[in-house]
Amino acid sequence: MNEKREHLNMKNKIPNVLMCYDAEWVPCARSGRRLYEIPNSEKDDVVFGRMWQEANATLDNPQPFLKLAISEVVSICAVERRCSGNGPEFELMSWPKRASMCSSEASLIESFLEHVATESAQLVGYNSNGSDLPILIQRAIANGCTCPNFGRRPEKPWEGNDYLSRYGDSNLDLMQAFSLSAGRGAASPSMHEMANACGIPGKLGTSGDNVAGLWLNGKHDEIIAYNETDACTTYLLWLRYVRFRGLLDDYDARRERDAFRRYLEQLAPSKPHLVRFLEVWDSLREPGAKRASLAA
């Protein structure tokens, strides 16, 4: 009974470990060749074009959204937040860390999902229940991955995380939380829109539409950089959300935001995209905002 009561109270607590994550993907050329019987001799850009064509590409929308099952995950990034005696600790994590360390799609997905489950982390994303999490699961299955810890489903809700459940606290989709699951429309802002409304950096010159082109041109490090900034934006939006709910007071939320900024400043010398992220963050601060406010 005590375990059940503690589980029910978790809705009003911040988990000890959470992963504010984002994934990037491109059309899966291998799936496209199979699906449309395209010879292996055709280059990937030709296969991508055929896949978009079959998905009803137009001049206004030359790269329509493809079904997740026939897409390929090329990058996963997350801000890991871990509680400690001295306050939260952060780690910006990437799968792969660098393009030169690029491994198979199966390895990326399996490593990320099993890390999440091993750490008993809460997953936090933006439109993640509608895209990021389904593609990770579908592509894990397509690649024959084994993720026993992530896929384990408890007999009772309070006996552990259930990452495969549509309900519960294991997965937090911020877009759904902000829009009360209203779906797309005026009540469902994009991450870029919500971030700018909050004075937080959103998309910095790159968007999901650019990822396929970067991939085809071998600019994998640029994809990872873009993915990392999205993970940082997701974390800062999560911080606003828990402050709104009163899970952190203004002082603790402000202190945590400043600690995260110092962490990014430490990483920035080796990650130019974080320099840009910090510059944009500064430029978005309202001139008249009081420093006592989280909006400052």
N, C-alpha and C positions, 0 to 999 in steps of 0.2 A: 504493500500500500504506500509506503514512504517513497519507493522508486517511482510509482505512478504519480504521486503528488509532485515530486521533483520534476518529472517530465512535463507536467502541465504548466509548471512555473517557468520552464525554459523559454516560452514565448515572450516573456518579459525580461529576459537576460541576454547578454551578449555572449556567444559561445567562446570558449577558451581559444579556439583556433578557427579562423575563417580564411577562405581563399576567394578574393575578388578577382575573377578571371575573365578572359576573353579568348576566343579562338578565331583563327583566320583559315579560310579554305578557298580552293579554286576548283574548276571542273576536273573531274577525275578522267584523264585521258584513257586509262585502261578500261574504265567502265563505258566510256563513250564508244571505244572501238568495238567492244562486245555488243553493246546495245544497238548500234547502227551498222554493224558489220563493216567497219572501216578498216582497210588494210593497215598492218603494223608499219608499213613503209611511210604512211602519212605522218607529217610532223604534228606535234602537239597543238600548235596554234590552229592548224586546219581542223583538228578534232574538236577543239574548243568552239570554233566557229560553227561547226555542224551541230554541236550540242545546243548552243544558243539559238540557232536557227530552228531546231526542232521544238524549242521552248517558246516559239513565236516572237523572235527578236524583231524589233522595228527600228527605224531611224532614230526615234526618240528614246528607245530603250534597247540598245544593241546587245546588252548583256543581261537578259532577264534572269531572274532568280531561278536556279536549278533545284531540282529535288535534292535533298541533303544526301540521300543514299548514293547518288552518282557524283558527289563532290569529294574532294580530297583535302583533309586537314593538313596544313603546312606549318602552322605555328599555334602554340598555346602559351599564354602568359598569365601570370597571376601575381597579385600582391598578397603575400601571406602575412596575416596579422595574428600574433600570438601573445596572449597575456603573460605577464611576468610580474615579479614583485616590484619592479621599478617602472611599471607601466607597460604599454604595448610595445612589442618589437616587430620590426618589419623586414621582409625579404622580398625583393622583386625577382621572381623566378620565371624562367623561359624554357620551353621545350621546342626546338633545340635552343641552347644558349647562344650559339652563333651558327651562321650558315655553313661554316667549315666543319661543324660538328653534326651536320644534318644526318639524321638516321631515318629509318623507314617510318611511314605513317603509323603503322601498327605499334612500333616502339614508342612514339610520341604519346599516343593516346593511352596505351597501357601504363606507361610510367606515370602520367599525370593522374589518371583515375585511381591507380593503386596508392599513389602518394596521398591523395585526398582521403581515401578510406583509412589508410594506416594512421593518419594524423587525426582521424575523426573530425575532420574540418567541415564547417558549413560552407557550401558553395554559394557564392554571391555573384550574380551576373546581371546584364541588362538585356532584356528580351531573351534571356538564356533558356527559359523553358520552351520558347518557341523556336529556337535555333541552335544555340551553342551546345546545350546538353543533348538534344536529340541527335545532332550530327556526331557527337562523340560516341554515343551508344550505337548508332547505326553503322558508323564506319568501323567501330571496334568489332562488331559482329561480321561485317563484310570482310574484314582482314583476319578473321579467325582468332581474335585476341581472347585471352583468358584473364578476367578481372574478378577473381573470386571474392576479394574483400569488398570491392565496390558493389558487386552484384548481390552480396548476401542480404537477404531480407529478414528482419527480425520477426519473431512470432507476435510480439506485442510492441506498440509504438515506443514505449519507454525502455526497450531492451537494446537500443542502438539506432544508428542512422539508417534510414531507408532512402537511398539516393534514387531508387526507381519508382518512388511514389509521387503522384501528382500533388499530394497534400503533405502536410507536416513541415518541419523546420529544416530539413537537411538541405533543401535548395531554396534560395531566396532570389526571386526574379524582381529586380527593382522596378522595371517598367510595369509589371503587373501590380506591384505594391503601390506605385504612384497612381495608377489609373484604376485601381480596384478591379483588375482583370476585365476592363471594359473593351479590350481589343484595340485594333488600330482605329485612328480617327483623332478628333480634336482632344480627346481625353488621354491619348497615348503619345507623349512626346518622344522623339528620337533621343538617343543619348546626347547627341550634339546639341539639340535644342534645350534639353533639360540642363546640361552642363553650363551652357551660356546663360541661361536664366539664373543660375546660381553663382555666376562669376567664376566658374571652373573651366579650365581648358577642355575643349571638345576635340574635334577632328583638326589636326594641324597640317593642312595641305594635302592630306592623303585620306582616302575613304575606302570602303570595302570594294567599290567599283574599280579601284586601281590595282588591287592585289593580284588579279590574274595577269595583268600586263607586267607587273614587277616580277612575278614568278617566271613568266616566259622569257624575260630578259635577264634572268639569273641574278636579280637584285633581292636575294633572299634576306640579307641583313636589313634592308629597308622595311621588309614585311615584319620582321621581328621588332624593329624599332617602333613601327606604327602600332603593333600589337601591345607592346609594353606601355605606351602612353594611354591606350584604351583601358588597360588594367588599372593604371593610376587614376584615371578619370572615374572608373567604376568604384574604386575605394573611396574617393572623395564624395561621390554621391551617396554611398552607403553611410558615410559619416554624417552627412546631412540628415539622412533618414533616421538614424538612431537618435540624433539630437532632437528631431521633430517628435519622436515617440517618448522622449524623456528618459531614455536608457543611459544617456550621458547628460550631465548638466553643462551649461555653457562654458564654465571654466575648464572642465575635463575635455570637452570636445575641442576647445580652442588649443589646449595644451597638446592634445593628440595630433591635431592638424599641424601644429608647428613642429612637432617631433617628426612627423612624416616628411615635412618640407626639408628639415635638416638631413634626413636620410637621403632624400633625392639629391640634395646638394653634395653629399659625399660621393654619390655615384656619378654625378654629372661630368667630372673631368674625363671619364672613359666612355661616356654615353652622350654625345652631342644632342641627341633628340630630347634628352632630359633638360639640357640647358634651355632649349627652345620652349619646352613645357613650362619651366619656371618663369621664363620671360613673359609668356602669354598669361600665366597665372597672375603675375604682377600687374600686367596691363588691364586685366579684367576687374581688378578691385575697384569698387566704387570710390571716387575721390572723397566723398563726404562720409564714408562709412567709418564708424567708430571701431577702434582696434579691439574693444571689448566684445565686439560681436563676432560670431562665427563667419559672417559675411565679409569681414574685413580681411 
